[in-house]
Amino acid sequence: MFLFLLKIRGRLKILIRSGLAGAVMIQAIGPMGRFLQTRHQPLLKILRMVGAILGLIALLPACASEPTPTPVPSPTPTRPLVIPNNDNVEALNAAKATLGKFEFGFAPLLEDDATKIVIEPGPEGQLARLAYPPQPANPAEWPAVDSFVLAYAVQQELLQSPQVRGVALGRFGVAAPVDDLQDRVDHVAVWVRFADGSQAIVDFSPLASSFGSLHSATELLTEPDQIESQFAQWREGVPLDLLQPLKVVTKQNNVYYLLAQVLITLDRYEFSLRVHLTQTATPIRPLRLTRGTMAAVEIKRSDYEALRKLLLADGPTAFNQKPELLSRRGDTDPTMQAVLDENLSLLWHLVTKLEHQLPPPDSTPVPTVTPTPTPTRPALPQDTS
């Protein structure tokens, strides 16, 4: 629209100039000019009106108000972030500092010369138990702990804080798959309620971030008698029919979880060492054992003593020297296999420290006796008289 008005304005300027020039010429030539002036009077009036209009148009841009510029706000100086003095976080940090560093997993206790693997009666047969020397009542003095002992220590420490209103131990199972095996390993963390009503999940193990891990407990241990009873058992040993933690290894920026198990049947022993690639727990993701591999020794109970003598003669590197003694299954990832090979001495301790027993005499299944059929006597003739 603006370009259109500019074109009209240019053409009218030409017409005005032509009209004014004609008027000057008419005035300069005398009577004939006056005649022409009289004859073209209407045209001159039109030209004057057009000139006045164009003058107004020319003045409009100058008179129009310029748009008000958008004001640019002056930058407000940013105040430095002030982190409040959070008493709850201080209580958790104080508990962690008091507990200090610790070894996670029972590998140091398994390697203790006084440790034995004993066979005990169970609800459905016989069970193996890792029996180590009695440990102190203070978990901070143990050479190694699992998640339960660690959670017990955290609970005892937090209960002394005035910021804490209540503490519960939460237990849940984590799947530990190897091929078609779908076993689970227990993990325990601490659920804390503070005096201000806020809550936190505390897990100081290397399998999780310290505070706020995304754990979901399937069982809450709140009764002191129940917790103390399990701690008393753990001070002397742990059951090996369940997967038990031995060590956590970091290799090539990955976390690997080593687990052990000993299964006893009527006529066989099975010792296994597992390695699982681990997704550690954070506030946005749960603890997961994503992949696994294992090395196992399965042997008849009647052949155990001969195998034990062979292993004792070769020492802790026996399985590295004689890999044919092992059966392997699971993931074949080279790094995972390397972690397993580097820790085969733990499997050697599992096998050689078993206190071997022959099956109890009453455990042999008694064959079912097939009753001898009793000969059927011939029926007596009935008296029909």
Secondary structure, 3 states (H helix, E strand, C coil): CHHHHHHHHHHHHHHHHHHHHHHHHHHHCCHHHHHHHHHCHHHHHHHHHHHHHHHHHHHHHHHCCCCCCCCCCCCCCCCCCCCCCCHHHHHHHHHHHHHCCCCECCHHHHCCCCCEEEEEEECCEEEEEEECCCCCCCHHHCCCECHHHHHHHHHHHHCCCCCEEEEEEEEEEEEEEECCEEEEEEEEEEEEEECCCCEEEECCCCCECCECCCCCCCEEECCHHHHHHHHHHHCCEEECCCCEEEEEEEECCEEEEEEEEEEECCCEEEEEEEEEEEECEECCECCEEEEEEEEEEEEEHHHHHHHHHHHHHHCCCHHHHCHHHCEEEECCCHHHHHHHHHCHHHHHHHHHCECCCCCCHHHCCCCCCCCCCCCCCCCCCCCCC
